[in-house]
Amino acid sequence: MEARAVAWGGDFAFPLPPWRSRKSFLLLLSFLAPAETATPPIKALLVTGGCCHDYNIQKLIISEGTAARARIEWVVVQEGGNKTNSQIPLHEKSDWAKGFDVVVHNECFADVKDPKWTENIVRPHREGTGAVLIHCAMHCYRDGTGEWFKFCGVTSHRHGAHYPFDVVPAKGDKHPILGKFPERWKTPQGELYQVVATGENCKPLATALSKETKKDEVCVWTNQYGKGRVFGTTIGHYNSEMADPIFLDMLIRGIIWSAGKDEKDFLKPFDPEKTKFRWETFKDSKEPPKAK
């Protein structure tokens, strides 16, 4: 009798001793075989496009900046041009989020106001697919039902002028998403959103003082939407904010948390001094148009 096996990438054959049973041989192989492969990387979908932001560069910042810090595989869908009323082809499909652990929404479609369209977007998240919402995603899909804001966890209709602002973590135990966040972070540039309401399942993680409202505006938070975990931040109008190592560290931790995963299984060593990204060759990219 001859047995055949594959171990450590090698294909080999050898005779099975007659005094050994197949059962004991399989037991032997179980000791010789290498350990099971590592947990598969997070499968993430980035949905981007629309008005008022440099999404051509931001898709690189998000995908490359997070992949340098964790085991994650990206599919990037950029559709809708630079309009606010685009109903993108991706969301014409009922199963558009199938197969992904988490979806990152970095789009700006404020004038899409069809409740059925909104429902098709939020349904997979309500059923359990994780979500991460960045900046203008909070101003999308204002269809009159309020369902999008329920999904986001916060309600915002406007923003202040453009200026850097100090982001301060909420008091109490620090959430894992803010694992390496400093006591205070001044954004290099900024466009702070004004949050008029937070949902019952929203947990503010950080705030920033608005010059216009004189209030500490929630700018980082988590939300529970049905079975889905949601991480949101209104930071991210400018490329300089998004490319900041503090933002990217927060973002990847938010992605891992929203996907329902454990950081220790996905985070990897990262040295910003030894890592160069494609977006760094686009320093002369034009500033995004003013938001309306």
N, C-alpha and C positions, 0 to 999 in steps of 0.2 A: 504494500500500500504506500502511496506517495502523497504527501500533503504539500500544499502551496500556500504561501502567505506573503503579505507585503508589510514591511516594517521599516521605519526610518527612511522611507522613500526608496528602499531597495526591493527588488523582486527576486525571490530565491526559492529553490526547491530542495527538499531533502527527504529521505525515506523515513517513514514513521516506524519506530521500533515495535516489533510484534508484541513485546510484553507491556506496551503502554496502550491504554485505551484511548479512543478519540476524546472522551470526556477529560481525561487528565492532560491530554495534549492541548486542548482548548484552554484549560486552566493555566497551563504553562504560558501560552501565548498572552493571556490576560496580564501576566506579570511582566512579560517582555515588551508588550506593546507600549508605545509612547502615550503620554497623558492625552486626554481629549483636547481638541483644539480650543483655543480661547473663545470666550463669548463673542458672537458675531458683532461687528460694529453697529452703531446706531444708524438706522436708515432714516435720513432726513430729506424733506422736500422744502425747497425755498420757493415761495411764490412772490414775485416782485414785478413792478411796473407801475405806470401811472404818472401822475403829475408831480412836479415841484421838487424832485430830489434826484441825485446823481446815482440812479440805480445801476448804471453800467459799471461803476466802480464799487458800489456797495455790495453787489452780489459777489465780487471777488473778496472783499474784506470779510464778509460773513462766512463764506465757504472755506476760504484758505485760512483765515485767522482761527477758526474753530478746529479745522482739521489738523492744524499744527499743535493743538493742545489736547486733543482727544481722538479716540478711534471712532470716526464718523464718516459715513458715505453720503454724498450729496447728489440730489437731482435738482437742478435749477430750472425753473420755468419763468421766463421773463416775457410777458405779453401785455398788450394794451396800449403800447406807445406811451405818449406823455399826456393822455387825456384823463379827465376825471370820471368819465361816464362809460368806460370800456367794460363790456361784459366778455371776459376773456374765454377763449376756447376751452381751457382746462376745466373751468367750472360748468361747462355744458354737460359734463359727464357726471353721472350719479355716483360713480365709484372713484372719483378723482384722487382720493387720499388712500386708496387701498394699497397695502403693503408697506406703509411708512409708520415708523414709531412716533414721529413728530413732524409737524408742519410749521415752518417759520413764515409768518405773514409780514412782509415788508413792502406793502403796496399802498397806493393812494388813489382810491376810486370813490370819492365822496359823493358823486352824483349818480351812482347806481342805486336805484331806490325800489327795486322789485322784491317784495317779501319772499316770493318763491325762490328767487336767486339767492337771497341771503340764507334761507333755510337749507339750500343744497350745500352751502359752504359750511355752515355751523353743525349740520347733522353728524358728520363723522367725528367731530370733536365731542359732541354731546354723548356719542356712543363709545368714546374712550380713546380716540387718537389725541395725543398730546399737541399742544399749540404754544407757539411763542409769537407775541405781537410786538412789533417795533414801530414807534413813532406814529406815522400817518395812518397806520392800520387802525388806530383808535378813531379816526375821522371818516372811516369808510361806511358804505352801505346804510345810509340814514334813510331807512324805508318807512319810518313812522311807527313801526312795531316795537322798537326798543330792544329787539332780540340780539342785534349785534353788540349793543352795549352790555347786555346781560352776559354775553359770551366773553367780552373783553374784561368785565369786572369793574370797569370805570366808565363814566360818561364825560365826554369832553367835546366841546363845540368850537373852541378857538384856542389861540396861543398868544403869547406876548411878543414883545420885540425881540430882536436877535442880540443876545449877549451871553457871555459865560455865566454859569450859575454853580453854586455849591450844592452837591448832593450829599445828604447826611442820612446814614442808616437809622431806622427806627430804634427806639430804646428797647432794651430787653435782650433776650437771647438772639444771636445773629443767625439768620436762616442760612442753610448750606449754600444757597445761591450766592450769598455775599461772603463766601468763605475767606477770600483774600481782599475784600473791599476795605479801604482805609476808613478812618473815622470821619474824614471829609474829603471829597473829591471835587475839585473845580474843573468843570468841563472846559476844553480849549475854546470852544464856541458853543452856541446853543440857541434853541428855540423852545422855551418851556411851555408846555401845554397847561391849560387851566382846567382842572378836574372839578366838575360841579357835583358829582355824586359817585359813591362807591357802592358796589353790590354787596349783598348779605354774605357772600362767600369770598369776598375780596380781603386779602391780608396785605396792607401796605408794608413794604420793606424799606423804603427810603423816600425822602421828600426833598424839595428844593424851594427856597423862598422866591416868590414872584414879586418883581418890582411893581407890577401892575395891580395885582390883587392884594398885596401885602400879606399873603397867606403862604403857609408851607404846602405846596402842591405835591400830591402823590405823584412820583415819577418812576417808581419801581414797585412791583407788587406780584402776588400770586392770586389765582382765582380757581375755583372748582366749578366746572360747567358740566352738569350731568356726571358722567363717568370720566370726563376728560380733565386733565390738569392743564392749567393755563399760566404761563409766565408772561408778564407784560412790562414794557418800559416805554415811556414817551421820549426818552433820550434817543438821539440818532438822526437829527436833521442833516448835520454836517458830516462829511467823511472823516474829519479830524476827530470828532467824538467817537465815531464807530471804530476807528482804527486804533484808538487808545488802548493799551494793554489792560487797563482797569476795566474798560467796557467789555473787551473780548473775553476776559476771564469770567466776568459776570454772565455774559451771554452763553458761553459753553456750559457753565454750571446750570443755567436756567434751562437750556436744551435738555441736558441729562435728566434734570429733575422732572421736567414736563413729560419726558418719555417714560417716566417711571423706573428709571435705571439707577444703579448705585455708582457714585463717582469713582470709587476705587477700582471698578471694573473697566473704566473707560478713559479717565484722565491719564495723560502721559507727560513725561518731563518736557519742559519747554524753556528755551533760552532765547529771549528776544534779540540778544546781541548777535546770535549766530543764525538767525532766520531772516531771510529776505522774501518779500512777497511781490507778486506781479503788480498789485495796485501801486506800489511805491514808484513804479516807472511812469505813473500818470499824474505826477505832482502838478502839472500844468492844466489839468482838467478844469473846465470852466465851472464856476460856482453854479449851483442849481438856481433856477429862477425863483423869485420871491413867491412864497405861498400866498394864495388868494384867500 
